[in-house]
Amino acid sequence: MRKTAVLRDSLFLDHDPGFDHPESPQRLKVINEVLDKEEVKDCFVYPDFEPASHDIIGLNHGKDLIDRVAETAGKIFDALDPDTKTSPDSYAAAILAAGALVKGVDLLVEGAVDNGFALVRPPGHHAERDRSMGFCLFNNVAVAAKYAISHHKMKRVMIVDWDLHHGNGTQNSFYDSDMVLYVSTHQYPYYPGTGAVTETGKGKGDGYTINIPLPGYQGDIDYATIFDDIIVPIGKEYNPELILISCGFDIYKGDPLGAMEVTAPGFAYLTRAMVQLAETVCEGRLLVTLEGGYDLNGQRDGAMAVLSELLGEPLDTGYPTNLKEPASKLLSGKKSVHPAIVQARDVAKRFWKL
């Protein structure tokens, strides 16, 4: 059993974008309800963490945006874009969310934990340097990567983004850099409209952005093939010092905002692939952060599948999260030959030995 950190705080429930908004506090409540069960909660460690300072958030965001988000503090309602609404505690939750990832990076570097899952709200991967958008205030995973580079002198960080939506903010944070390898699977064309297979980076970053756009209705076998045949081999060649995952459960079968068909065992498979990659290349240093996911059953079951694979032991949740050996049995010798996957692999071959 690994030592897995769960970074959570009740403040993340106080960010409330408003009635009937899909990014609701309930998304986190359903996960916390299972984590609070006697047979589950003692499996994990729960580190304390502090809000990220403006200086640390400023590693990835401009002062004007930081100040704009800070202005929402205490306001009953504000809107940073048509989809991105705030409540009195949203700013506090946003800087604490970034702080959770910063703490997670520190714990991994120190060897205090083997891996971790930051159960945070608001999500982050759409937030650009100077713009909050797509439910996201600050880009938590991008802040964490830049913190690892600036404070821990890392030269190679890998970000894997399996959210339904393309992480435009994360991509743009590192598009011209070879110090971060950004790999994204996403439904395309779909919000936010970025993430074409031809978007591969520029300058020193050419080849260090890998986009795998999918048309929809891809399931466990498709995603397992992508990870086995594209993401893991590239990760081994890149040899990162840290792996970060933008984990969106909106690729779950039945999610109201998407058209993917991944199940809980599928999330287990993807996580196990990343755990094994991290153990091969970077002493297991793997930090997962919560992004999207709007079906509450998918949110709950997906999160428990991810957590059980991080831990390395099945969790007694009472729900169909992961079987004894879901990851090893999922493929059963099958491979997807979907044209979108083949095309993405062909583009990636220009830069990596696949």
Secondary structure, DSSP 4 states (H G I P E B T S, - for coil): ---EEEE--GGGGS----TT-SS-THHHHHHHHHHTSHHHHTTSB-----PPPHHHHTTTS-HHHHHHHHTTTT-S-EEEETTEEE-TTHHHHHHHHHHHHHHHHHHHHHTS-SEEEE--SS--TT-BTTB-BTTBSS-HHHHHHHHHHHHS--S-EEEEE-SSS--HHHHHHSTT-SSEEEEEEEESS-TT----TT----GGGTTSEEEEEE-S--BHHHHHHHIIIIIHHHHHHH--SEEEEEE-GGGBTT-TT---BB-HHHHHHHHHHHHHHHHHHSTT-EEEEE-----HHHHHHHHHHHHHHHHTS----SSSS--SSHHHHSSTT-----HHHHHHHHHHTTTS--
